[in-house]
Amino acid sequence: MGRSKNFTKFRQYGVIVTSTLLLFISLSPRLLAQGEGINIPPQVPQPDPNRDRFLPRPPIPPKPEPPPNPELTPTP
């Protein structure tokens, strides 16, 4: 069963290669910008449309007292 040993070895190499490739891909814009002098514009924060959703709401004005219900008042 020598094939399984080779397979695990190739799998280890595959994991190493893919992880390093992903690392280089994630760092590549910064490395390119440093090397060639390309200016990456700084990330300008966009105004959040949901910004007002989390602000405290103004207090609800109290409702006026309803007139007493004649059916619920006890009869003398």
N, C-alpha and C positions, 0 to 999 in steps of 0.2 A: 504494500500500500504506500508506495513512494509518492503517488500523485497527491495525496492529501497534504503531505508536508510542503510540496511545492506550492500547492494552492494557498495554504496559509501564509507562506512567505510572500507570494505575489499579492495576497490580500493586504498584508502589512505594508508593502511598498505602495499599493494603490491608495491606502488611507493616508500615508505620508505625503504622496504626490498631490492628492486632491486637496488636502488641508493646506499645503504650501501654496498651491495654485489659488485657492480661495483667498488666502491671506494677501498674496500679491495683487489679485484683482481688486480687493477692497482698498489696498493702499495705492493702487496705480494712479488715480487722479492727483493725489498729493505729490507723488514722486515725479510725475510728468510735469506738474506745475513748477516744482522746484528745479527740475533739470532744464526745461526749455524756456523758463521765464514767462509762462502763460499765467495771466492773472485770473484766478478763479474768483468771481465776485463773492463777497461775504454773504452769508444767508441772511436776508432781510426778513425779520418776522412779519408775516402777513397778519392783518387784523383778523381776529378770530370771530366768525359769525356767531358762535355760541357764547361769546364773552358775557353778554347780559343775562344769560340763562342762570348763572350761578350767583349773581348779585342778589342781596336780600330784597324781597319784594316790599313795596310800601304797605303799611298796615291797612287792613280792611276796616273801613269805617263801621262802627256798630250800627246794627239795624234798629230802627225805631221800635218801641214796644207796640205790639199789636193790641188792638182794643180787646177787652175781655169777652170771651165767648159766652153768650147767655146760656148755652146748653151745659157748659162745664161749671158755672157758678152754682153753689149749693142754694137751693130755695129755702127760705126761712120757714 
